[in-house]
């Protein structure tokens, strides 16, 4: 048995009912053996959600009812820390189980024997038909539960399930590790054979573990705690001069490249850097990591890469986007590996720079134990400085070995700016949600990132779509992903909805990218979009027609200077002659066009009721045809008596936007008015009218609709 196989065997465990005290819930029979799992750190076991579902409701409540049996036969009892997905019913046991089918178990008690050498989780984000080994336990081969090992070939897994071919996985191996045979690192979790009768085995890629961070605060905290423990464990094993994954992997690297010591980003580098990263606060967003990765790739003049398919949730995942992109083939020779290492060093330097920026806070999740913190009586900001200092030390030592003098100077420049307390300049992107008209009862949709220069990067889409009532739920995960990539530094991504005109009265500003759980404290991520971000509509019709009519450009050229003035969208509303009651005079399209076409170049049509149907929709179509890029209306029924007051307040709003110096400020003012009107019993007449305010903000310069590969985003001054 090789050293790697021995280490894997000591880490793989049997999962089932505890030895006593639990006979299954709801009258069901007790199942002694449910499946497999494996240690990823002392006290943490990773497995599949459908494996622990055998324990039914008590498992999902978080009770300590999950039995763990190690290779030596020692029995421990674990509890569920988090799982995805959670079943709709507590007693659900049978499949098919939806992806990602992962469960993280906390094992509070220490084993009496020496702790197992937990397996190394790959940080790589690329997978090209890797040769893999599969491990687990099964009772399908005989009366007793037996250890099983197999080999095969893995493919896919970048954005969905991993497929394993050329291998046999008996029942019970679900939850066991899929190990890259060349690198000895875990790249997936066994899920089981497909139910379509094929011989393909499915697995969940390790990259899917980031989904815990998208689920909620509790799940994110549990996963980050486990990942910190994982990277600390491997660094400690490496420094203890005993057998360890980094040392074993380094020997394998040497066999592949004799005499290539310190060439490329080695296993030693990974153990040291990730162990130091483990003490740092996590990234603010995926966008923060992707920005640093893009800068590092530009610095070393590497080829472009479709980064938008990734959503890194940790500093170590950013490293995985910078090296070994060709599946370890080393096709570029030594110089190629040196460039990869330079990119990693530059990236780590920028992590230090970002965490040294003024105002960077330390999250409540503490990496040390409460007893350690109480004993040390340390200041969190002083701790942060010390943690960053440890990473800087690694960066400084690694930079000395870079063969390119320009790279060495650039690393030093970045570190010097970090010492001075300057944060990185942030590039940024906003979010565009495109929703198509009703097609046989459903609305196809697409979500994209829009960079400052108009370049568009697809994030996710559904060409089959869903009914209108289900749109918010259907796009929620994709929207959260896009916002996480667009929020960089001090930039909070704006959201534009490109809608068909029949949906102009859909309350999209009240949609949520994440739903708060009952046990979760207040989080800005779960607020309605329009209460935290600037939300505006775009007209899908004129963008799809691709008609940039001269009037549109002419009006925008004037309005973008900040001068805006309200005019009625429809005749008869807001003129005060009817005591403020809503009343729309009939006006032909030709007459409305003549009136709106002759309005001042800085005019903004305003309407005190709905504009997605009725006379308001007709007039709005005419206004857009006359080139108006900005329109305001209120999403309310036609029976109201404050129409004149609304027009007066809207005019004041446009004037205040002008005094702020730019039309973009109108978006912020609308958001602020919405927040002032958030209470259920708003009594202030100055803001009560703004509760259902809708802003169409549609300049002719905007997203380029052709989907293109992600370009390097511009730097924001």
MARTI-151624 format. One record per residue (C-alpha): residue number from 0; x, y, z. Coordinates in pm, whole numbers, always signed. Each point is the difference from the previous one (the first is absolute). Example, Ala and Ser with C-alpha at 12.3 -4.5 7.8 and 13.67 -1.06 7.14 Angstrom:
% MARTI-151624
[atom 0,[+1230,-450,+780]];
[atom 1,[+137,+344,-66]];
END
This chain:
% MARTI-151624
[atom 0,[+0,+0,+0]];
[atom 1,[+141,+338,-100]];
[atom 2,[+31,+285,+248]];
[atom 3,[-286,+188,-170]];
[atom 4,[-228,-305,+5]];
[atom 5,[+81,-54,+367]];
[atom 6,[-80,+363,+81]];
[atom 7,[-324,-16,-194]];
[atom 8,[-106,-321,+172]];
[atom 9,[+58,+151,+344]];
[atom 10,[-214,+302,-94]];
[atom 11,[-296,-180,-160]];
[atom 12,[-275,-92,+248]];
[atom 13,[-321,-198,+19]];
[atom 14,[-314,+200,+75]];
[atom 15,[-311,-146,+162]];
[atom 16,[-207,-11,+314]];
[atom 17,[+188,+38,+329]];
[atom 18,[+70,-311,+200]];
[atom 19,[-293,+47,+234]];
[atom 20,[-268,+243,+108]];
[atom 21,[-151,+68,-342]];
[atom 22,[-234,-237,-179]];
[atom 23,[-102,+214,-294]];
[atom 24,[-283,+251,+1]];
[atom 25,[-366,-31,-93]];
[atom 26,[-2,-371,+75]];
[atom 27,[+246,-80,-275]];
[atom 28,[+254,-280,+40]];
[atom 29,[+349,+89,+110]];
[atom 30,[+254,-15,-281]];
[atom 31,[+341,-77,+140]];
[atom 32,[+183,+102,-317]];
[atom 33,[-105,+300,-212]];
[atom 34,[+303,+77,-215]];
[atom 35,[+351,+144,-1]];
[atom 36,[+178,+326,+80]];
[atom 37,[+347,+131,+69]];
[atom 38,[+185,+234,+234]];
[atom 39,[+105,+332,-152]];
[atom 40,[+133,+135,+332]];
[atom 41,[+5,-113,+362]];
[atom 42,[-363,+12,+111]];
[atom 43,[-146,+39,-351]];
[atom 44,[-138,-269,-233]];
[atom 45,[-130,+57,-352]];
[atom 46,[-262,-226,-159]];
[atom 47,[-316,+10,-215]];
[atom 48,[-328,+142,+123]];
[atom 49,[-194,-307,-107]];
[atom 50,[+225,-217,+218]];
[atom 51,[-86,+176,+326]];
[atom 52,[-366,+26,-109]];
[atom 53,[-27,-361,+116]];
[atom 54,[-12,+144,+351]];
[atom 55,[-315,+195,-81]];
[atom 56,[-130,+293,+206]];
[atom 57,[+243,-22,+290]];
[atom 58,[+289,+55,-241]];
[atom 59,[-156,+313,-150]];
[atom 60,[-67,+141,+346]];
[atom 61,[+373,-15,+70]];
[atom 62,[-18,-271,+266]];
[atom 63,[+310,-212,+63]];
[atom 64,[-138,-313,-162]];
[atom 65,[+251,-72,-278]];
[atom 66,[+235,-287,+67]];
[atom 67,[+357,+22,-133]];
[atom 68,[+218,-312,-9]];
[atom 69,[+369,+42,-81]];
[atom 70,[+234,-247,-168]];
[atom 71,[+119,-122,+341]];
[atom 72,[-359,-76,+103]];
[atom 73,[-34,+290,+240]];
[atom 74,[-354,+137,+20]];
[atom 75,[-71,+373,+23]];
[atom 76,[-324,+196,-9]];
[atom 77,[-45,+301,-228]];
[atom 78,[-261,+266,-69]];
[atom 79,[-102,+170,-322]];
[atom 80,[+162,+342,-42]];
[atom 81,[-155,+77,-339]];
[atom 82,[-131,-181,-306]];
[atom 83,[-117,+82,-351]];
[atom 84,[-269,-42,-95]];
[atom 85,[-214,-46,+308]];
[atom 86,[-298,-227,-67]];
[atom 87,[-351,+136,-29]];
[atom 88,[-109,-257,+258]];
[atom 89,[+203,-107,+303]];
[atom 90,[-61,-368,-72]];
[atom 91,[+111,+10,-365]];
[atom 92,[+250,-280,-60]];
[atom 93,[-27,-99,-365]];
[atom 94,[+120,+180,-313]];
[atom 95,[+67,+132,-238]];
[atom 96,[+185,+245,+220]];
[atom 97,[+58,+338,-160]];
[atom 98,[+346,+147,-42]];
[atom 99,[+232,+85,+165]];
[atom 100,[-87,-282,+244]];
[atom 101,[+258,+91,+265]];
[atom 102,[+2,-20,+378]];
[atom 103,[+257,+129,+247]];
[atom 104,[+11,-178,+336]];
[atom 105,[+145,+130,+323]];
[atom 106,[+165,-265,+221]];
[atom 107,[+31,+163,+344]];
[atom 108,[+185,-287,+170]];
[atom 109,[+365,-77,-65]];
[atom 110,[+88,-359,-95]];
[atom 111,[+194,-192,+261]];
[atom 112,[+253,-109,-261]];
[atom 113,[+213,+249,-186]];
[atom 114,[-216,+222,-225]];
[atom 115,[-14,-104,-366]];
[atom 116,[+200,+188,-255]];
[atom 117,[-288,+190,-158]];
[atom 118,[-15,+9,-379]];
[atom 119,[+110,+300,-206]];
[atom 120,[-278,+187,-182]];
[atom 121,[+110,+113,-343]];
[atom 122,[+6,+373,-65]];
[atom 123,[+6,-48,-377]];
[atom 124,[-292,+130,-205]];
[atom 125,[+84,-181,-327]];
[atom 126,[-47,-370,-63]];
[atom 127,[+86,-176,-323]];
[atom 128,[-71,-375,+8]];
[atom 129,[+200,-68,+315]];
[atom 130,[+94,-355,+100]];
[atom 131,[-165,-56,+334]];
[atom 132,[-24,-249,+286]];
[atom 133,[-330,-52,+184]];
[atom 134,[-24,-114,+360]];
[atom 135,[-277,-99,+237]];
[atom 136,[-173,-279,+188]];
[atom 137,[-267,-238,-126]];
[atom 138,[-211,-288,+130]];
[atom 139,[-98,-108,-352]];
[atom 140,[+298,-232,-37]];
[atom 141,[-73,-223,+297]];
[atom 142,[-153,-22,+343]];
[atom 143,[+242,+246,+158]];
[atom 144,[+73,+358,-89]];
[atom 145,[+324,+1,-197]];
[atom 146,[+244,+265,-115]];
[atom 147,[-18,+58,-377]];
[atom 148,[+244,+161,-240]];
[atom 149,[-40,+55,-371]];
[atom 150,[+145,+203,-285]];
[atom 151,[-144,+183,-296]];
[atom 152,[+1,+320,-197]];
[atom 153,[-172,+326,+93]];
[atom 154,[-137,+257,-238]];
[atom 155,[-211,+319,+11]];
[atom 156,[-65,+143,+347]];
[atom 157,[+81,+364,-80]];
[atom 158,[-355,+128,+33]];
[atom 159,[-199,-315,+78]];
[atom 160,[+34,-363,+110]];
[atom 161,[+318,-198,-59]];
[atom 162,[-24,-316,-207]];
[atom 163,[+211,-307,+84]];
[atom 164,[+54,-260,-269]];
[atom 165,[+171,-337,-8]];
[atom 166,[-65,-80,+364]];
[atom 167,[-239,-203,+213]];
[atom 168,[-136,+157,+318]];
[atom 169,[-213,-233,+215]];
[atom 170,[-276,+128,+223]];
[atom 171,[+130,+160,+319]];
[atom 172,[+293,+186,-157]];
[atom 173,[-207,+315,-38]];
[atom 174,[+161,+279,+201]];
[atom 175,[+352,-137,-47]];
[atom 176,[+283,+199,-159]];
[atom 177,[+93,+21,-368]];
[atom 178,[+379,+46,+2]];
[atom 179,[+211,+134,-286]];
[atom 180,[+247,-286,-48]];
[atom 181,[+282,+225,-122]];
[atom 182,[-29,+258,+276]];
[atom 183,[-145,-192,+291]];
[atom 184,[-262,+272,+61]];
[atom 185,[-376,-35,+33]];
[atom 186,[-184,+141,-301]];
[atom 187,[-347,-140,+65]];
[atom 188,[-244,-186,+225]];
[atom 189,[-161,-324,-119]];
[atom 190,[-371,+40,-71]];
[atom 191,[-80,-338,-150]];
[atom 192,[-97,-163,-326]];
[atom 193,[-244,+183,-227]];
[atom 194,[-356,-130,+15]];
[atom 195,[-39,-14,-379]];
[atom 196,[+160,-346,-18]];
[atom 197,[+329,+129,-141]];
[atom 198,[+340,-100,+135]];
[atom 199,[+99,+359,+75]];
[atom 200,[+60,+89,+363]];
[atom 201,[-76,+352,+119]];
[atom 202,[+198,+202,+251]];
[atom 203,[-22,+350,+144]];
[atom 204,[+306,+216,-82]];
[atom 205,[+181,+153,+295]];
[atom 206,[-60,+347,-147]];
[atom 207,[-369,-46,+89]];
[atom 208,[+91,+39,+369]];
[atom 209,[-11,+377,-55]];
[atom 210,[-378,-39,-26]];
[atom 211,[-7,-13,+380]];
[atom 212,[+103,+368,-5]];
[atom 213,[-299,+82,-220]];
[atom 214,[-253,-179,+218]];
[atom 215,[+10,+223,+308]];
[atom 216,[+207,+141,+283]];
[atom 217,[-6,-317,+210]];
[atom 218,[+108,-225,-285]];
[atom 219,[+268,+244,-112]];
[atom 220,[+143,+22,+351]];
[atom 221,[+11,-380,+36]];
[atom 222,[+174,-52,-334]];
[atom 223,[+257,+275,+63]];
[atom 224,[+75,-145,+342]];
[atom 225,[+56,-343,-155]];
[atom 226,[+218,+139,-280]];
[atom 227,[+216,+192,+249]];
[atom 228,[+43,-319,+202]];
[atom 229,[+91,-186,-321]];
[atom 230,[+276,+238,-105]];
[atom 231,[+137,+34,+352]];
[atom 232,[+11,-378,+34]];
[atom 233,[+204,-49,-315]];
[atom 234,[+243,+277,+87]];
[atom 235,[+49,-148,+347]];
[atom 236,[+62,-347,-144]];
[atom 237,[+249,+145,-246]];
[atom 238,[+190,+191,+271]];
[atom 239,[+0,-306,+231]];
[atom 240,[+241,-178,-237]];
[atom 241,[-228,-305,-3]];
[atom 242,[-176,-147,-302]];
[atom 243,[-226,+261,-158]];
[atom 244,[-181,+65,-323]];
[atom 245,[+226,+297,-97]];
[atom 246,[+315,-207,+44]];
[atom 247,[-141,-296,-191]];
[atom 248,[-126,+221,-279]];
[atom 249,[+333,+181,-24]];
[atom 250,[+173,-334,-54]];
[atom 251,[-244,-77,-280]];
[atom 252,[+71,+337,-157]];
[atom 253,[+370,-77,+14]];
[atom 254,[-57,-332,-173]];
[atom 255,[-184,+174,-281]];
[atom 256,[+270,+268,-28]];
[atom 257,[+335,-120,+144]];
[atom 258,[+224,+286,+103]];
[atom 259,[-282,+254,-21]];
[atom 260,[+16,+110,+365]];
[atom 261,[-197,+319,+68]];
[atom 262,[-132,+2,-355]];
[atom 263,[-360,+108,-16]];
[atom 264,[-248,+20,+286]];
[atom 265,[+102,-308,+196]];
[atom 266,[-181,-208,+260]];
[atom 267,[+220,+163,+265]];
[atom 268,[-118,+340,-118]];
[atom 269,[-363,-109,+20]];
[atom 270,[+30,-133,+353]];
[atom 271,[+175,+312,+129]];
[atom 272,[-210,+260,-182]];
[atom 273,[-336,-164,+68]];
[atom 274,[+90,-53,+365]];
[atom 275,[+64,+374,+29]];
[atom 276,[-310,+86,-203]];
[atom 277,[-198,-205,+252]];
[atom 278,[+50,+267,+266]];
[atom 279,[-130,+284,-220]];
[atom 280,[-357,+131,-14]];
[atom 281,[-179,-137,-306]];
[atom 282,[-42,+205,-319]];
[atom 283,[-284,+248,-5]];
[atom 284,[-130,-143,-327]];
[atom 285,[+91,-225,-290]];
[atom 286,[+54,+316,-202]];
[atom 287,[+280,+109,+231]];
[atom 288,[+187,-326,-64]];
[atom 289,[-66,+3,-375]];
[atom 290,[+129,+358,-26]];
[atom 291,[+330,-97,+163]];
[atom 292,[+27,-310,-220]];
[atom 293,[-56,+211,-312]];
[atom 294,[+268,+248,+107]];
[atom 295,[+250,-278,+72]];
[atom 296,[-67,-163,-337]];
[atom 297,[+48,+332,-179]];
[atom 298,[+323,+62,+190]];
[atom 299,[+158,-322,-123]];
[atom 300,[-152,+36,-351]];
[atom 301,[-179,-333,+7]];
[atom 302,[-280,-104,-233]];
[atom 303,[-357,+100,+80]];
[atom 304,[-223,-241,+188]];
[atom 305,[-377,-20,+42]];
[atom 306,[+1,+111,+360]];
[atom 307,[-370,+77,+5]];
[atom 308,[-81,-371,+38]];
[atom 309,[+169,+5,+343]];
[atom 310,[-125,+140,+330]];
[atom 311,[+297,-22,+240]];
[atom 312,[-98,+32,+365]];
[atom 313,[+346,-27,+155]];
[atom 314,[+347,+138,-62]];
[atom 315,[+129,-351,-79]];
[atom 316,[-254,-38,-282]];
[atom 317,[+149,+306,-167]];
[atom 318,[+336,-176,-5]];
[atom 319,[-163,-296,-173]];
[atom 320,[-85,+230,-293]];
[atom 321,[+362,+99,-48]];
[atom 322,[+199,-320,-37]];
[atom 323,[-13,-340,-162]];
[atom 324,[-263,+106,-248]];
[atom 325,[+117,-263,-251]];
[atom 326,[-69,-292,+235]];
[atom 327,[+362,-34,+101]];
[atom 328,[+130,-74,-347]];
[atom 329,[+276,+260,+33]];
[atom 330,[-26,+63,-374]];
[atom 331,[+155,+342,+36]];
[atom 332,[+322,-126,+157]];
[atom 333,[+173,+142,+304]];
[atom 334,[-63,+361,-96]];
[atom 335,[-376,-63,-9]];
[atom 336,[+5,-142,+354]];
[atom 337,[+209,+293,+118]];
[atom 338,[-257,+242,-142]];
[atom 339,[-275,-183,+184]];
[atom 340,[+191,+30,+326]];
[atom 341,[+57,+370,-64]];
[atom 342,[-374,+46,-50]];
[atom 343,[-72,-170,+335]];
[atom 344,[+255,+218,+182]];
[atom 345,[-146,+316,-155]];
[atom 346,[-350,-112,+94]];
[atom 347,[+102,-68,+361]];
[atom 348,[+162,+345,+14]];
[atom 349,[-330,+157,-108]];
[atom 350,[-185,-195,+268]];
[atom 351,[+232,+166,+254]];
[atom 352,[-63,+336,-166]];
[atom 353,[-378,-38,+20]];
[atom 354,[+0,-112,+364]];
[atom 355,[+226,+293,+93]];
[atom 356,[-244,+256,-143]];
[atom 357,[-148,+250,+248]];
[atom 358,[-336,-112,+133]];
[atom 359,[+53,-370,-60]];
[atom 360,[-180,-176,+283]];
[atom 361,[+42,-337,+167]];
[atom 362,[-315,-218,-26]];
[atom 363,[-156,-153,+306]];
[atom 364,[+116,-348,-93]];
[atom 365,[+316,-30,+201]];
[atom 366,[+273,-237,-112]];
[atom 367,[+133,-60,+351]];
[atom 368,[-207,-153,+277]];
[atom 369,[-185,+217,+249]];
[atom 370,[+236,-112,+278]];
[atom 371,[+304,+98,-208]];
[atom 372,[-144,+340,-69]];
[atom 373,[-90,+60,+365]];
[atom 374,[+348,-104,+111]];
[atom 375,[+177,+214,-256]];
[atom 376,[-222,+310,+44]];
[atom 377,[+89,+101,-353]];
[atom 378,[-138,+282,-209]];
[atom 379,[-176,-137,-314]];
[atom 380,[+162,+262,-222]];
[atom 381,[+342,-80,+145]];
[atom 382,[-68,-367,-67]];
[atom 383,[-96,+79,-358]];
[atom 384,[+325,+189,-46]];
[atom 385,[+195,-295,+138]];
[atom 386,[-181,-250,-224]];
[atom 387,[+63,+214,-306]];
[atom 388,[+362,+33,+108]];
[atom 389,[+38,-379,-11]];
[atom 390,[-121,-7,-360]];
[atom 391,[+227,+293,-88]];
[atom 392,[+294,-195,+135]];
[atom 393,[-80,-289,-233]];
[atom 394,[-46,+238,-293]];
[atom 395,[+331,+171,+71]];
[atom 396,[+191,-326,+21]];
[atom 397,[-166,-139,-314]];
[atom 398,[+63,+319,-197]];
[atom 399,[+375,-34,+51]];
[atom 400,[-8,-326,-199]];
[atom 401,[-189,+144,-299]];
[atom 402,[+234,+4,-300]];
[atom 403,[-156,+310,-159]];
[atom 404,[+122,+328,+148]];
[atom 405,[-312,+187,-114]];
[atom 406,[-215,-243,+199]];
[atom 407,[+217,+44,+309]];
[atom 408,[-28,+379,-23]];
[atom 409,[-377,-15,-50]];
[atom 410,[-45,-224,+304]];
[atom 411,[+202,+241,+211]];
[atom 412,[-203,+294,-130]];
[atom 413,[-325,-169,+98]];
[atom 414,[+132,-87,+347]];
[atom 415,[+124,+356,+49]];
[atom 416,[-346,+136,-79]];
[atom 417,[-148,-249,+246]];
[atom 418,[+237,+130,+270]];
[atom 419,[-116,+352,-82]];
[atom 420,[-360,-110,+48]];
[atom 421,[-118,+49,-355]];
[atom 422,[-256,-243,-130]];
[atom 423,[-9,-124,-359]];
[atom 424,[-177,+201,-264]];
[atom 425,[-322,-183,-73]];
[atom 426,[-143,-88,-337]];
[atom 427,[-367,-74,+7]];
[atom 428,[-303,-133,-181]];
[atom 429,[-374,+49,+32]];
[atom 430,[-271,-261,-52]];
[atom 431,[-244,-23,-290]];
[atom 432,[-309,-221,+23]];
[atom 433,[-157,-64,-340]];
[atom 434,[-352,-144,+0]];
[atom 435,[-170,-92,-327]];
[atom 436,[-371,+40,-78]];
[atom 437,[-242,-278,+88]];
[atom 438,[+61,-296,-231]];
[atom 439,[-264,-274,+39]];
[atom 440,[-49,+94,+364]];
[atom 441,[+365,+40,+105]];
[atom 442,[+263,+274,-2]];
[atom 443,[+356,-97,-102]];
[atom 444,[+265,+200,+187]];
[atom 445,[+372,+78,+6]];
[atom 446,[+222,+161,+263]];
[atom 447,[+321,+176,-102]];
[atom 448,[+276,+216,+140]];
[atom 449,[+42,+334,-176]];
[atom 450,[+338,+169,+34]];
[atom 451,[+57,+371,-14]];
[atom 452,[+97,-10,-368]];
[atom 453,[-324,-182,-91]];
[atom 454,[+154,-345,-38]];
[atom 455,[-236,-278,+106]];
[atom 456,[+83,-328,+173]];
[atom 457,[-273,-268,+25]];
[atom 458,[-55,-141,+349]];
[atom 459,[-297,-233,-32]];
[atom 460,[-312,-41,-211]];
[atom 461,[-318,-198,-54]];
[atom 462,[-121,-16,-357]];
[atom 463,[-307,-203,+96]];
[atom 464,[-100,+247,+268]];
[atom 465,[-273,-12,+263]];
[atom 466,[-340,+164,+49]];
[atom 467,[+8,+363,+104]];
[atom 468,[-100,-77,+358]];
[atom 469,[+305,-228,+41]];
[atom 470,[+264,+229,-149]];
[atom 471,[+133,+143,+326]];
[atom 472,[+55,-345,+149]];
[atom 473,[+146,-140,-320]];
[atom 474,[+265,+268,-49]];
[atom 475,[+88,+38,+368]];
[atom 476,[+312,-215,+14]];
[atom 477,[+136,+136,-328]];
[atom 478,[-66,+357,+111]];
[atom 479,[+182,-56,+330]];
[atom 480,[+295,-145,-192]];
[atom 481,[+13,+300,-236]];
[atom 482,[-22,+254,+283]];
[atom 483,[+277,-177,+188]];
[atom 484,[+225,+39,-305]];
[atom 485,[-102,+361,-64]];
[atom 486,[+56,+127,+356]];
[atom 487,[+367,+95,+11]];
[atom 488,[+170,+227,+250]];
[atom 489,[-228,+296,+71]];
[atom 490,[-210,-65,-309]];
[atom 491,[-348,-141,+59]];
[atom 492,[-134,-143,-324]];
[atom 493,[-306,+170,-144]];
[atom 494,[-275,-212,-155]];
[atom 495,[-173,+74,-330]];
[atom 496,[-303,-197,-112]];
[atom 497,[-43,-10,-377]];
[atom 498,[-371,-82,-20]];
[atom 499,[-273,-30,-259]];
[atom 500,[-239,+293,+37]];
[atom 501,[-279,-226,+124]];
[atom 502,[+215,-63,+313]];
[atom 503,[+77,+365,+77]];
[atom 504,[-222,-15,+308]];
[atom 505,[+162,-313,+143]];
[atom 506,[+141,+96,+346]];
[atom 507,[+355,-114,-79]];
[atom 508,[+151,+243,+249]];
[atom 509,[-162,-211,+274]];
[atom 510,[+153,-326,-123]];
[atom 511,[+266,-157,+222]];
[atom 512,[+322,-169,-104]];
[atom 513,[+5,-196,+326]];
[atom 514,[-270,-92,+248]];
[atom 515,[+72,+43,+369]];
[atom 516,[-31,-305,+223]];
[atom 517,[-184,+28,+335]];
[atom 518,[+319,-54,+201]];
[atom 519,[+213,+242,-206]];
[atom 520,[+75,+352,+128]];
[atom 521,[-68,+303,-216]];
[atom 522,[+196,-14,-322]];
[atom 523,[+15,+260,-279]];
[atom 524,[+21,-288,-247]];
[atom 525,[-362,-97,+74]];
[atom 526,[-151,+348,-45]];
[atom 527,[-228,+73,-296]];
[atom 528,[+223,+103,-289]];
[atom 529,[-132,+354,-23]];
[atom 530,[+59,+74,+368]];
[atom 531,[+374,-63,-17]];
[atom 532,[+92,+45,-364]];
[atom 533,[-97,+230,-281]];
[atom 534,[-258,-177,-214]];
[atom 535,[-129,+131,-332]];
[atom 536,[-183,-128,-307]];
[atom 537,[+117,-18,-360]];
[atom 538,[-227,-38,-298]];
[atom 539,[+58,-337,-159]];
[atom 540,[-192,+91,-316]];
[atom 541,[+219,+283,-122]];
[atom 542,[+321,-183,+95]];
[atom 543,[-105,-308,-195]];
[atom 544,[-98,+219,-294]];
[atom 545,[+353,+141,+15]];
[atom 546,[-128,+340,-108]];
[atom 547,[+212,+271,+156]];
[atom 548,[-219,+278,-137]];
[atom 549,[+156,+350,-5]];
[atom 550,[-260,+139,+244]];
[atom 551,[+112,-253,+261]];
[atom 552,[+363,+112,-24]];
[atom 553,[-94,+370,-11]];
[atom 554,[-211,-15,+314]];
[atom 555,[+258,-206,+188]];
[atom 556,[+277,+242,-93]];
[atom 557,[-194,+277,+179]];
[atom 558,[-132,-204,+292]];
[atom 559,[+337,-153,+91]];
[atom 560,[+118,+351,+89]];
[atom 561,[-238,-18,+295]];
[atom 562,[-281,+231,-116]];
[atom 563,[-344,-169,+24]];
[atom 564,[-350,+141,+12]];
[atom 565,[-333,-181,+47]];
[atom 566,[-271,-5,-268]];
[atom 567,[-325,-203,+8]];
[atom 568,[+14,-331,-183]];
[atom 569,[-377,+19,-61]];
[atom 570,[-221,+308,-32]];
[atom 571,[-235,+80,+284]];
[atom 572,[+205,-142,+288]];
[atom 573,[+157,+224,+257]];
[atom 574,[-121,+329,-142]];
[atom 575,[-195,+83,+313]];
[atom 576,[-326,+63,-181]];
[atom 577,[-171,-307,+141]];
[atom 578,[+88,+41,+363]];
[atom 579,[+286,-246,-31]];
[atom 580,[-212,-293,-115]];
[atom 581,[+158,-225,-258]];
[atom 582,[-157,+80,-334]];
[atom 583,[+148,-75,-341]];
[atom 584,[-127,+182,-306]];
[atom 585,[-26,-202,-317]];
[atom 586,[+283,+88,-234]];
[atom 587,[+86,-163,-331]];
[atom 588,[+344,-151,-44]];
[atom 589,[+84,+258,-265]];
[atom 590,[-103,+288,+226]];
[atom 591,[+192,-150,+294]];
[atom 592,[+307,-42,-220]];
[atom 593,[-16,+363,-112]];
[atom 594,[-28,+119,+361]];
[atom 595,[+276,-222,+141]];
[atom 596,[+224,+51,-305]];
[atom 597,[-17,+379,+42]];
[atom 598,[+68,-12,+376]];
[atom 599,[+327,+155,+115]];
[atom 600,[+310,-219,-54]];
[atom 601,[+39,-36,+376]];
[atom 602,[-365,-101,+56]];
[atom 603,[-80,-314,+201]];
[atom 604,[-352,-141,-45]];
[atom 605,[-175,-65,+333]];
[atom 606,[-316,-201,+62]];
[atom 607,[-189,-45,+328]];
[atom 608,[-132,-349,-66]];
[atom 609,[+87,-325,-179]];
[atom 610,[+183,+10,-331]];
[atom 611,[+3,-369,-85]];
[atom 612,[-360,-6,-121]];
[atom 613,[-280,+232,-107]];
[atom 614,[+44,+357,-118]];
[atom 615,[+326,+33,+190]];
[atom 616,[+155,-287,-198]];
[atom 617,[-107,+159,-329]];
[atom 618,[+149,+336,+97]];
[atom 619,[+319,-162,+130]];
[atom 620,[+54,-175,-332]];
[atom 621,[-37,+335,-173]];
[atom 622,[+245,+167,+242]];
[atom 623,[+261,-267,-69]];
[atom 624,[-57,+45,-372]];
[atom 625,[+62,+373,+48]];
[atom 626,[+342,-84,+146]];
[atom 627,[-56,+53,+374]];
[atom 628,[+267,-193,+196]];
[atom 629,[-143,+65,+350]];
[atom 630,[-363,-43,+112]];
[atom 631,[-156,-4,+348]];
[atom 632,[-332,-149,+99]];
[atom 633,[-175,-151,+299]];
[atom 634,[-111,-361,+19]];
[atom 635,[-346,+49,+148]];
[atom 636,[-367,-29,-96]];
[atom 637,[-170,+283,-185]];
[atom 638,[-236,+79,+288]];
[atom 639,[+191,+253,+208]];
[atom 640,[-22,+369,+81]];
[atom 641,[+360,+120,+31]];
[atom 642,[+93,+22,-366]];
[atom 643,[+81,+372,+10]];
[atom 644,[+210,-48,+313]];
[atom 645,[+188,-286,-166]];
[atom 646,[+93,+214,-299]];
[atom 647,[+116,+275,+233]];
[atom 648,[+218,-239,+201]];
[atom 649,[+136,-163,-315]];
[atom 650,[+101,+341,-132]];
[atom 651,[+183,+70,+327]];
[atom 652,[+174,-337,-26]];
[atom 653,[+128,+78,-349]];
[atom 654,[+121,+341,+111]];
[atom 655,[+187,-151,+294]];
[atom 656,[+164,-249,-234]];
[atom 657,[+117,+291,-213]];
[atom 658,[+152,+173,+302]];
[atom 659,[+186,-323,+80]];
[atom 660,[+186,+48,-327]];
[atom 661,[-75,-308,-210]];
[atom 662,[-302,-202,-117]];
[atom 663,[+144,-313,+163]];
[atom 664,[-81,+158,+336]];
[atom 665,[-370,-35,-87]];
[atom 666,[+34,-374,+54]];
[atom 667,[+139,+53,+351]];
[atom 668,[-270,+252,+84]];
[atom 669,[-274,-242,-103]];
[atom 670,[+157,-271,+216]];
[atom 671,[+21,+237,+297]];
[atom 672,[-364,+104,-40]];
[atom 673,[-99,-364,-8]];
[atom 674,[+179,-59,+331]];
[atom 675,[-162,+306,+157]];
[atom 676,[-336,-145,-95]];
[atom 677,[+76,-352,+122]];
[atom 678,[-220,+8,+313]];
[atom 679,[-351,-148,-12]];
[atom 680,[-162,+316,+143]];
[atom 681,[+190,+279,-167]];
[atom 682,[-154,+332,+95]];
[atom 683,[+244,+240,-162]];
[atom 684,[-171,+143,-308]];
[atom 685,[+339,+100,-138]];
[atom 686,[+95,-363,-56]];
[atom 687,[-324,-201,+2]];
[atom 688,[-38,+47,-375]];
[atom 689,[+332,-174,-66]];
[atom 690,[-89,-348,+125]];
[atom 691,[-69,-137,-349]];
[atom 692,[+221,+225,-206]];
[atom 693,[+134,-155,-323]];
[atom 694,[+299,+137,-190]];
[atom 695,[+73,-79,-361]];
[atom 696,[+362,+101,-52]];
[atom 697,[+101,-99,-349]];
[atom 698,[+287,+192,-161]];
[atom 699,[+92,-100,-358]];
[atom 700,[+350,-97,+109]];
[atom 701,[-34,-333,+174]];
[atom 702,[+59,-373,-13]];
[atom 703,[+130,-156,-317]];
[atom 704,[-250,-278,-48]];
[atom 705,[+236,-242,-175]];
[atom 706,[+141,-244,+257]];
[atom 707,[+379,+16,+6]];
[atom 708,[+275,-153,+219]];
[atom 709,[+81,+188,+317]];
[atom 710,[+237,+286,-62]];
[atom 711,[+224,+157,+259]];
[atom 712,[-222,+254,+180]];
[atom 713,[+116,+363,+0]];
[atom 714,[+152,+154,+311]];
[atom 715,[-225,+231,+190]];
[atom 716,[+181,+320,+96]];
END
